[in-house]
Amino acid sequence: MALFLQIVATGLAAGAVYGIVATSHTLIFRLTGVINFALGELISLSVFATLYFAAGSGPVARTGVGALRFGPALAGGILVAVVCGYLLYVLAVGPFLRRGSTLGWIGAIVALAFGIRGFLAATFVRPGYVFPDPIPFHRLPNEGIVRLSGGASIQMRSFFVAGVGIALAAAAAWFLGRTRTGGALRAIGDNRVAADLIGLPTERLLAFAFAATGALAALAAIVAAPSAPVSTNGGALIGLKGLVAALLAGFGSPWQALAAGLAVGLVEAAVSSAHIGFLHLGPQYRDIVPLALAVGALALVQARRSRSPAE
């Protein structure tokens, strides 16, 4: 029972991040038909920009940056995500999308992703970095760790990360469903030609969507970053798992994307820690099994769709 609770808490914390990234993928795809392959790299760029603004490129202790200093650093990191997301659309997606060149926007996004990855690898050369934690969970009893019988333990931060993820998903759903800008974005997603005809500023709104979704995903990743050492390749993996969740959700609503992300996180945590009889895969398979299961599920769905017309 203790191990089960640990798996659930850990899985929900990681899955909340994947769910927010899936929400970002979903919104962009529904608006433009574009898959933002650079979203993971933009997440890494925002995380390391926040780390740099807070502590520079040198070593930093987890508790070495206070909340007053971390606040401006967080604002700077999110601003980096906003600016880069905006420029991604204006320079790499919009021109090719207007010409109907699918290969053009794919090539431009992938090139940008490799450029960001190379820049981060050249700037932050150590294999892992400690991300400062402005929230003093270490001051809670047992340093913010709940120890369960059987040797299992749960970080209190896990509940915080899961809560933030759910709150961000709720905010995204509210924005799309209850605001004028959200309604305009839904109109563009339903029929862009009609949106242009009624005078909606589609290009400006799409650039805003790229900027906002980049910031949303980056914020979720930054909140979770103090949980473990961060590396320049970590964002790419988060972006990939978020894309898997978006695919499993069928690029549906923010709540569907969040649910799929939570499922991916739970599978990942179970693979890392659970024992089923003699079967115990371990942490080395935590990134492989969820992706393999997702590929299998998508293949099954596609096979059913291909058979349905004949039936």
C-alpha positions in Angstrom: 0.0 0.0 0.0 2.8 2.4 0.9 4.5 1.8 -2.4 1.3 2.3 -4.3 0.8 5.7 -2.6 4.4 6.6 -3.5 3.8 5.7 -7.2 0.5 7.6 -7.3 2.0 10.8 -5.8 5.2 10.7 -7.9 3.2 9.8 -11.1 0.7 12.5 -10.6 3.4 15.2 -10.1 5.3 14.2 -13.3 2.0 13.6 -15.2 0.7 17.1 -14.4 3.7 18.5 -16.2 3.2 16.2 -19.2 -0.5 17.1 -19.2 0.2 20.9 -19.4 2.8 20.3 -22.2 0.1 18.1 -23.9 -2.4 21.0 -23.6 0.2 23.3 -25.3 0.6 20.8 -28.1 -3.1 20.3 -28.5 -3.9 24.0 -28.7 -1.3 24.7 -31.4 -2.3 21.6 -33.4 -6.0 22.5 -33.3 -5.3 26.1 -34.4 -2.7 25.4 -37.2 -2.3 21.7 -37.8 1.3 22.2 -36.7 3.2 20.0 -34.2 5.6 22.1 -32.3 8.7 19.9 -32.3 10.7 22.6 -30.6 8.5 22.9 -27.6 10.7 20.7 -25.4 13.8 22.8 -26.3 11.9 26.0 -25.5 11.1 24.5 -22.1 14.8 23.8 -21.6 15.7 27.3 -22.7 13.2 28.8 -20.2 14.3 26.6 -17.3 18.0 27.4 -17.8 17.2 31.1 -18.4 15.5 31.1 -15.0 18.4 29.3 -13.5 20.9 31.8 -15.0 18.9 34.8 -13.9 18.7 33.4 -10.4 22.2 32.1 -9.9 24.4 32.5 -13.0 26.0 29.5 -14.7 28.0 28.4 -11.7 27.0 25.9 -9.0 24.1 26.7 -6.8 22.6 25.1 -3.7 18.9 24.0 -3.8 18.1 26.5 -1.0 20.7 29.1 -2.0 18.2 31.5 -3.8 15.4 33.1 -1.8 11.9 33.8 -3.1 12.6 37.6 -3.5 15.5 36.8 -5.9 13.7 33.9 -7.6 10.6 36.0 -8.5 12.4 38.2 -11.0 14.3 35.2 -12.3 11.0 33.3 -12.9 9.6 36.3 -14.7 12.7 36.5 -16.9 12.5 32.8 -17.7 8.8 33.0 -18.7 9.5 36.1 -20.7 12.1 34.1 -22.7 9.5 31.5 -23.4 7.0 34.1 -24.5 9.5 35.9 -26.9 10.9 32.7 -28.3 7.4 31.2 -28.8 6.3 34.4 -30.6 9.4 34.5 -32.8 8.9 30.8 -33.6 5.6 31.5 -35.2 6.6 34.7 -36.9 9.9 33.4 -38.4 9.6 29.7 -38.6 5.9 28.7 -38.9 3.8 31.5 -40.2 5.6 32.1 -43.6 5.5 28.4 -44.5 2.0 28.0 -43.2 0.7 30.8 -45.4 2.3 29.1 -48.4 1.0 25.7 -47.5 4.5 24.2 -47.2 4.4 21.4 -44.6 8.0 20.4 -45.1 8.9 24.1 -44.7 7.6 24.5 -41.2 8.8 21.1 -40.1 12.3 21.9 -41.3 12.3 25.3 -39.7 11.0 24.1 -36.3 13.5 21.2 -36.2 16.4 23.5 -37.2 15.4 25.9 -34.4 15.2 23.0 -31.9 18.7 21.8 -32.8 20.0 25.4 -32.6 18.6 25.9 -29.1 19.9 22.5 -28.0 23.4 23.3 -29.3 23.4 26.8 -27.6 22.4 25.3 -24.2 25.0 22.5 -24.5 27.7 25.0 -25.2 26.6 27.4 -22.4 25.8 24.9 -19.7 28.5 22.3 -19.9 27.9 20.2 -16.8 25.8 17.0 -17.1 23.4 18.1 -14.4 22.4 21.3 -12.5 20.6 21.8 -9.2 17.6 24.0 -9.6 16.9 26.4 -6.7 13.8 25.8 -4.7 12.2 29.1 -3.5 9.5 27.3 -1.5 11.0 26.1 1.8 9.6 22.5 1.8 12.8 21.5 3.6 11.6 23.4 6.7 8.6 21.1 7.0 8.8 18.1 9.4 11.2 15.5 8.0 12.5 18.0 5.5 9.2 17.9 3.6 9.3 14.1 3.1 6.5 11.8 4.3 8.0 8.4 5.2 5.6 5.5 4.9 5.9 2.0 6.2 7.9 -0.4 4.1 10.6 2.2 3.2 8.5 4.2 0.7 8.5 8.0 0.9 6.6 10.9 -0.7 7.9 14.4 -1.2 5.4 17.1 -0.2 6.6 19.0 -3.3 4.9 16.3 -5.4 1.4 17.4 -4.2 2.3 21.0 -5.0 3.5 20.2 -8.5 0.3 18.2 -9.2 -1.8 21.0 -7.8 -0.1 23.6 -10.0 -0.6 21.4 -13.1 -4.3 21.0 -12.4 -4.7 24.7 -11.8 -2.9 25.6 -15.1 -5.2 23.1 -17.0 -8.2 24.8 -15.4 -6.9 28.2 -16.3 -6.4 27.1 -19.9 -9.9 25.6 -20.1 -11.4 28.8 -18.6 -9.4 31.0 -21.0 -10.5 29.1 -24.1 -14.1 28.8 -23.0 -14.9 32.1 -21.2 -12.8 34.9 -22.8 -13.2 36.8 -26.1 -9.6 36.0 -27.1 -10.3 32.3 -26.3 -13.4 32.4 -28.4 -11.5 34.0 -31.3 -8.9 31.2 -31.1 -11.6 28.6 -31.1 -13.1 30.3 -34.2 -9.7 30.1 -36.0 -9.4 26.5 -35.1 -12.9 25.7 -36.4 -12.5 27.6 -39.7 -9.6 29.9 -40.4 -11.0 31.1 -43.7 -14.2 32.2 -42.0 -12.2 33.8 -39.2 -10.3 35.8 -41.8 -13.5 36.8 -43.6 -15.1 38.2 -40.4 -12.0 40.3 -39.7 -10.3 38.4 -36.9 -6.5 39.3 -36.6 -5.6 35.6 -37.2 -1.8 36.1 -37.6 -1.6 38.1 -34.4 -3.7 35.7 -32.5 -1.7 32.7 -33.7 1.5 34.3 -32.7 0.0 35.0 -29.3 -1.0 31.3 -29.0 2.5 30.2 -29.7 3.9 32.6 -27.1 1.2 31.7 -24.5 1.5 27.9 -24.9 5.3 28.1 -24.7 5.1 30.1 -21.4 2.4 27.7 -20.0 4.6 24.6 -20.7 7.7 26.3 -19.4 6.0 27.4 -16.2 4.9 23.9 -15.4 8.4 22.6 -16.0 10.0 25.3 -13.9 7.7 24.5 -11.0 8.7 20.8 -11.2 12.4 21.5 -11.8 13.6 21.6 -8.1 12.4 18.0 -7.7 15.5 16.5 -9.4 18.7 17.7 -11.1 18.1 19.3 -14.5 20.0 18.8 -17.7 20.0 20.6 -21.1 18.3 17.5 -22.7 15.5 17.2 -20.1 13.1 19.6 -21.8 13.2 17.6 -25.1 12.1 14.5 -23.2 9.3 16.4 -21.4 8.2 17.8 -24.8 8.1 14.3 -26.3 6.1 12.8 -23.4 3.7 15.7 -23.6 3.3 15.0 -27.3 2.5 11.4 -26.6 -0.1 12.5 -24.1 -1.6 14.9 -26.7 -1.8 12.1 -29.2 -3.4 9.7 -26.7 -6.0 12.4 -25.9 -6.7 12.9 -29.6 -5.7 16.5 -29.4 -8.8 17.1 -27.4 -9.7 19.5 -24.6 -7.3 20.7 -21.9 -8.9 18.3 -19.4 -8.4 15.4 -21.8 -4.8 16.4 -22.4 -4.2 16.6 -18.6 -5.8 13.2 -18.0 -3.6 11.6 -20.7 -0.5 13.3 -19.2 -1.4 12.0 -15.7 -1.8 8.5 -17.2 1.7 8.7 -18.8 3.2 9.9 -15.5 1.5 7.1 -13.5 2.8 4.5 -16.0 6.3 6.0 -15.8 6.3 5.9 -12.0 4.9 2.3 -11.9 7.6 1.1 -14.3 10.3 2.7 -12.1 9.1 1.3 -8.8 6.5 -1.4 -9.0 7.1 -5.1 -8.6 4.6 -7.4 -10.4 5.6 -10.9 -9.3 9.1 -11.5 -10.7 8.8 -8.5 -13.1 10.6 -5.4 -12.1 11.9 -3.2 -15.0 13.4 -0.4 -12.9 14.2 3.3 -13.6 16.2 2.6 -16.7 12.9 1.7 -18.5 10.9 4.7 -17.2 11.3 6.7 -20.4 10.9 3.7 -22.8 7.8 1.9 -21.6 5.3 4.8 -21.7 6.4 5.7 -25.2 6.2 2.1 -26.4 2.7 1.7 -24.9 1.7 5.0 -26.5 2.9 3.8 -29.9 1.1 0.5 -29.5 -2.1 2.3 -28.5 -2.0 4.6 -31.5 -1.3 1.7 -33.8 -4.3 -0.1 -32.4 -6.5 3.0 -32.9 -5.3 3.5 -36.4 -5.9 -0.2 -37.2 -9.5 0.1 -36.0 -10.1 3.2 -38.0 -8.8 1.6 -41.2 -11.1 -1.4 -40.7 -14.2 0.6 -39.9 -15.1 1.7 -43.5 -15.0 -1.9 -44.7 -17.2 -3.0 -41.9 
